[in-house]
């Protein structure tokens, strides 16, 4: 088969180029199909999603109630007793946002797959705690630094979010 020479580049005949292009196209199609099969979203455990949101809500009730509520109230409004005019509205918004967080966490675990999570159960805690440590807590601290929230309040809130995300990961692990 003749080879044509361009300046510094050896070009094979048209048939060889077409064969090579067809081979590359088939290899690419195979890889794409294989990747599609491998990255299929598994089933989301909806019971675990709801229970995880409830667990985080109960933890919030305990965390900001008897555990750290008085300490936070002293730092936020010293000498004043703070009472919300519509606590049920705050609870509803909190519950909805915790449910959204839990849905996204359930989607994340479904994306990984039940087989991988069954062989490596520490992923539940590593990923849920990692989300809190890498995204939620830094975002809180950036916001808190702009509005000059006391460090003690920031630590109380950061501790809650880390505990809540770990509790949600624990619920997903228990109900897997």
C-alpha positions as CSV (number, residue, x, y, z in Angstrom):
1,X,0.0,0.0,0.0
2,X,1.5,3.3,-1.0
3,X,2.4,5.9,1.6
4,X,2.1,9.6,0.8
5,X,4.5,12.0,2.5
6,X,3.5,15.5,3.6
7,X,6.1,17.7,5.2
8,X,7.2,15.7,8.3
9,X,4.0,13.5,8.4
10,X,3.7,10.1,6.8
11,X,0.1,9.5,5.7
12,X,-1.1,6.1,4.7
13,X,-3.6,5.3,2.0
14,X,-7.3,6.2,2.2
15,X,-8.3,2.6,3.0
16,X,-6.0,2.4,6.0
17,X,-7.2,5.7,7.3
18,X,-10.8,4.6,6.9
19,X,-10.2,1.3,8.7
20,X,-8.4,3.1,11.6
21,X,-11.3,5.6,11.9
22,X,-13.9,2.8,11.9
23,X,-11.9,0.9,14.6
24,X,-11.7,4.0,16.8
25,X,-15.4,4.7,16.3
26,X,-16.3,1.1,17.4
27,X,-14.0,1.3,20.4
28,X,-15.5,4.6,21.5
29,X,-19.1,3.3,21.1
30,X,-18.2,0.2,23.2
31,X,-16.7,2.4,25.9
32,X,-19.7,4.7,26.0
33,X,-22.1,1.8,26.2
34,X,-20.1,0.1,28.9
35,X,-20.0,3.4,30.9
36,X,-23.7,3.8,30.6
37,X,-24.4,0.4,32.0
38,X,-22.0,0.9,34.8
39,X,-23.3,4.3,35.9
40,X,-26.9,3.4,36.3
41,X,-28.6,4.9,39.3
42,X,-29.7,2.2,41.8
43,X,-33.0,2.4,43.7
44,X,-33.3,5.1,46.3
45,X,-34.3,3.8,49.7
46,X,-37.2,6.2,50.3
47,X,-38.0,4.8,53.8
48,X,-34.4,5.6,54.8
49,X,-34.7,9.1,53.3
50,X,-37.8,9.9,55.5
51,X,-36.3,8.3,58.6
52,X,-33.0,10.1,58.1
53,X,-34.8,13.5,57.9
54,X,-36.8,12.7,61.0
55,X,-33.6,11.6,62.8
56,X,-31.9,14.9,61.9
57,X,-35.0,16.8,63.0
58,X,-35.1,15.1,66.4
59,X,-31.4,15.7,66.8
60,X,-32.0,19.4,66.1
61,X,-34.8,19.5,68.7
62,X,-32.4,18.0,71.3
63,X,-29.3,19.9,70.2
64,X,-30.9,23.4,70.1
65,X,-33.2,22.6,73.0
66,X,-31.8,21.2,76.2
67,X,-28.2,20.5,75.1
68,X,-27.0,23.8,73.6
69,X,-30.1,26.0,73.4
70,X,-29.4,28.0,76.6
71,X,-25.7,28.5,75.7
72,X,-26.6,29.7,72.2
73,X,-29.3,32.1,73.5
74,X,-26.9,33.7,76.0
75,X,-24.4,34.4,73.2
76,X,-27.0,35.6,70.6
77,X,-29.1,37.8,72.8
78,X,-27.5,38.3,76.2
79,X,-30.0,39.0,78.9
80,X,-33.0,38.5,76.7
81,X,-35.3,35.5,76.3
82,X,-35.9,34.9,72.7
83,X,-39.2,33.5,71.6
84,X,-40.3,33.0,68.1
85,X,-43.7,34.3,67.1
86,X,-44.3,31.3,64.8
87,X,-42.2,28.3,65.8
88,X,-44.4,25.9,63.8
89,X,-43.4,27.8,60.6
90,X,-39.7,27.5,61.5
91,X,-40.1,23.8,62.2
92,X,-41.9,23.2,58.9
93,X,-39.2,25.0,56.9
94,X,-36.5,23.1,58.8
95,X,-38.2,19.8,58.2
96,X,-38.6,20.5,54.5
97,X,-34.9,21.5,54.1
98,X,-33.8,18.4,56.1
99,X,-35.9,16.3,53.8
100,X,-34.3,17.9,50.8
101,X,-30.8,17.1,52.2
102,X,-31.9,13.6,53.0
103,X,-33.2,13.1,49.5
104,X,-29.9,14.2,47.9
105,X,-28.0,12.0,50.3
106,X,-30.2,9.0,49.3
107,X,-29.6,9.8,45.7
108,X,-25.8,9.9,46.3
109,X,-25.9,6.5,48.0
110,X,-28.1,5.1,45.2
111,X,-25.6,6.4,42.7
112,X,-22.8,4.5,44.4
113,X,-24.8,1.3,44.4
114,X,-25.9,-1.2,47.0
115,X,-23.1,-3.7,46.1
116,X,-20.3,-1.2,46.7
117,X,-21.9,0.0,49.9
118,X,-22.5,-3.5,51.2
119,X,-18.8,-4.4,50.8
120,X,-17.6,-1.0,52.2
121,X,-20.1,0.2,54.9
122,X,-17.8,2.9,56.2
123,X,-18.7,4.8,53.0
124,X,-22.0,5.8,54.6
125,X,-20.2,7.7,57.4
126,X,-17.2,8.9,55.3
127,X,-19.4,10.4,52.6
128,X,-22.1,11.9,54.9
129,X,-19.5,13.3,57.3
130,X,-17.3,14.5,54.4
131,X,-20.3,16.5,53.0
132,X,-20.7,18.2,56.4
133,X,-17.0,18.8,56.8
134,X,-16.2,19.9,53.3
135,X,-19.3,21.8,52.2
136,X,-21.8,22.6,55.0
137,X,-19.6,23.7,57.8
138,X,-17.3,25.9,55.6
139,X,-20.4,27.5,54.1
140,X,-21.8,28.2,57.5
141,X,-18.5,29.7,58.8
142,X,-18.2,31.9,55.7
143,X,-21.7,33.2,56.2
144,X,-21.2,33.6,60.0
145,X,-17.9,35.5,59.4
146,X,-19.8,38.1,57.3
147,X,-22.4,38.7,59.9
148,X,-20.0,38.5,62.9
149,X,-21.6,35.6,64.7
150,X,-19.8,34.6,67.9
151,X,-17.4,31.7,67.6
152,X,-19.3,29.7,70.2
153,X,-22.5,29.9,68.2
154,X,-20.6,28.9,65.0
155,X,-19.2,25.9,66.8
156,X,-22.6,24.9,68.2
157,X,-24.1,25.0,64.7
158,X,-21.2,23.3,63.1
159,X,-21.3,20.5,65.6
160,X,-25.0,20.1,64.9
161,X,-24.5,19.8,61.2
162,X,-21.7,17.3,61.5
163,X,-23.8,15.2,64.0
164,X,-26.9,15.5,61.8
165,X,-25.1,14.3,58.6
166,X,-23.4,11.5,60.5
167,X,-26.8,10.5,61.9
168,X,-28.3,10.5,58.4
169,X,-25.5,8.4,57.2
170,X,-26.1,6.0,60.1
171,X,-29.8,5.7,59.2
172,X,-29.0,4.9,55.6
173,X,-26.5,2.3,56.8
174,X,-29.0,0.7,59.3
175,X,-31.8,0.6,56.8
176,X,-29.7,-0.6,53.8
